[in-house]
Amino acid sequence: MFVTTFGFCWGVERAVAMAYETRRHYPTERIWITNEIIHNPLVNSHLKEMQIEFLPFRSDGSKDFDCVADADVVILPAFGASVDEMSSLTARGCEVVDT
């Protein structure tokens, strides 16, 4: 397991730990994350190694939720999500983890 706390504030440390725990809690489900939890290449690389996929963006800069299926898990970084994004995720019936 990749663990580092150097330079992380408590909120970021908690959000990263929740993302790692999400993979342990959902070992076989497809997991998406809507944006970087922290602008740290090592953490983001480790999330990718854990098969947590970053949501793609459309050409207009909006997040593309079309790839998210009903049984998928979606991690929301501490930055949150818009009302439209939450409505889209709720309508899909996927599991949401709000860090």
Helices and strands as residue ranges (DSSP letters): H 10-25, E 31-33, H 41-49, E 52-54, G 65-67, E 73-76, H 83-92, E 95-98
